[in-house]
Amino acid sequence: MLKNKKIIFLGAGSMAEAMISGIVNGNKVPKKQVFVSNKSNKMRLKELEAGYGIQGVSRDEVSLKEMDIIFLAMKPKDAEAVLLSIKDQLQPHQLVISVLAGITTTFMEHHLQNGQQVVRVMPNTSSMIGESATAISTGTFTQREQVEDAIELLSCIGKVFEIEEDQMDIFTGIAGSGPAYFYYLMEHMERAGKEGGLDMETTREVMAQTILGAAKMILEQDESPKQLRENVTSPNGTTAAGLAALAEHGGGKAITQAIKHASNRSNEISTELQRKLLAKAQ
């Protein structure tokens, strides 16, 4: 049961905070059993302690043997050093969860003890309000009970999708990076609203409600996005004019390319790490 689990985040950046917020608000794990650690920024740990009622500990004070679930939430470039530093402190029953772009389960298994249970997840920052779209894929030795624990824990921050690891890059391109695409769209909608005479507060509420409504239509109706678009597009109407402008200026292509580029970058990070791993093995 999660109520009895102790959880630690190694890394205290924005993603760790978003997940901590979701977990604390989900009330599945007592606050006193959630820990966070970083390399040297004690002020950051105090901020998280004050904000969420969890326990901030410096890296030298961490006793990983007491933890049940260890989240890797540092920068991807630091993953190898951290994995090697914790390798001898872990037991096979403990679950290591990576939230790092490009860090594969194979990479984690290679740097930890043989048989270590690992899971790779890709949340997004909407986890802060419990609305993340989170992917999970499992390692070679991970038991189903541990996977179910991870899914239950991650459900505190939104909806969880169990996928094959070779689908993680495209998932990253859509969901991991996706919120930023919508924020970018909303920046431009906000600018257009201001230029059209709407005040900032009204514009923000209007565009946020519009995107929320469209998202709910997708989730609650059977029609495809294409069909829903056609349903609201009258010939020679305002929506048709707007869509024509999007097509003229490459709006659809830009969205596709954004997802592809983010997905490709996720794959590049993984490939770079694998090359490094192979070079060391030779």
C-alpha positions, -999 to +999 in steps of 0.1 A: +000+000+000+012+035-009+003+048+026+033+028+040+058+038+013+086+062+016+094+083-015+123+104-024+130+128-053+167+131-063+164+165-079+144+195-069+136+213-101+102+223-116+092+188-126+100+174-092+079+202-076+050+196-100+050+159-091+054+166-054+025+190-055+003+164-072+013+136-048+007+158-017-026+170-030-036+134-039-033+124-002-021+088-011+012+092+007+016+111+040+037+143+036+062+131+062+070+101+040+079+123+010+115+135+008+134+157-017+171+161-022+195+180-044+232+185-049+237+218-030+208+243-031+195+242+005+173+272+000+154+254-027+148+224-003+135+248+024+111+263-002+097+229-010+095+220+027+076+252+035+053+249+004+043+212+007+051+200+042+076+174+030+111+168+041+141+183+024+174+166+029+209+172+016+225+145-006+249+134+022+220+129+046+200+107+023+195+071+035+182+054+004+180+020+021+149+034+040+132+044+008+107+023-012+105+045-044+133+066-057+125+093-083+153+104-106+145+141-113+179+157-119+191+169-153+196+141-178+233+149-181+238+140-144+219+107-145+249+085-150+268+099-121+238+097-098+229+061-108+265+050-101+265+068-068+233+051-055+240+017-071+254+001-039+227+016-016+197-001-033+180-034-027+161-054-055+127-047-039+131-009-043+117+008-074+137+034-093+115+058-114+131+081-140+113+112-151+142+122-173+139+127-210+160+102-230+170+080-200+160+045-210+152+015-187+182-003-203+205+026-194+193+026-158+196-012-155+232-011-169+242+014-142+225-003-113+227-037-096+216-067-117+179-073-111+170-037-100+134-028-106+132+003-128+104+023-145+106+051-169+079+078-169+072+109-188+048+133-170+042+169-179+040+200-158+002+199-156+009+173-128+010+204-105-028+206-107-034+168-111-040+170-149-008+154-163-008+130-192+019+106-180+035+077-199+050+047-181+071+019-194+088-009-174+122-024-172+132-061-175+130-070-139+101-049-127+073-069-110+037-062-118+030-052-082+056-024-084+041-013-117+007-010-102+021+010-073+038+034-097+006+038-117-014+044-085+011+070-074+013+087-108-025+088-110-023+114-082-010+138-109-033+129-138-040+102-163-014+074-168-008+056-201+012+024-200+031+022-233+060+003-249+093+021-244+099+025-281+068+047-281+082+071-254+099+095-279+066+103-297+047+105-264+073+130-253+068+150-284+030+151-279+025+152-241+058+159-225+064+190-245+027+196-254+018+221-227+044+245-240+028+243-275-005+254-261+010+281-240+028+294-271-006+294-289-022+312-260+005+339-260-005+347-296-042+346-288-036+369-259-017+393-282-045+392-308-072+398-281-053+429-268-049+443-303-086+438-308-095+458-277-101+430-251-085+435-217-058+409-207-078+392-179-109+387-201-088+374-230-070+349-208-102+335-193-119+334-228-090+315-244-085+291-215-122+282-214-122+278-251-093+253-250-108+235-220-141+231-238-125+218-270-104+193-249-136+181-232-153+177-265-125+154-276-127+133-244-164+131-241-176+128-278-171+100-303-162+123-332-126+127-344-108+161-341-113+164-379-150+158-376-154+182-347-135+208-367-157+203-397-188+205-375-180+241-364-168+253-398-195+269-419-187+277-455-174+312-459-179+318-422-155+332-395-141+299-386-134+290-422-116+323-426-094+316-395-086+281-406-077+293-441-052+318-425-037+290-405-033+268-436-018+297-456+008+304-428+017+268-422-002+263-389-008+226-393+027+219-406+042+239-377+023+217-351+034+185-368+070+197-370+070+208-334+060+172-323+085+156-346+114+178-335+107+172-298+104+135-305+136+134-325+154+153-297+142+128-271+156+100-294+189+119-299+194+122-261+188+084-257+212+077-286+239+099-272+237+082-238+238+047-254+269+057-275+286+068-243+276+036-226+290+015-254+323+035-255+328+029-218+322-008-222+348-013-249 
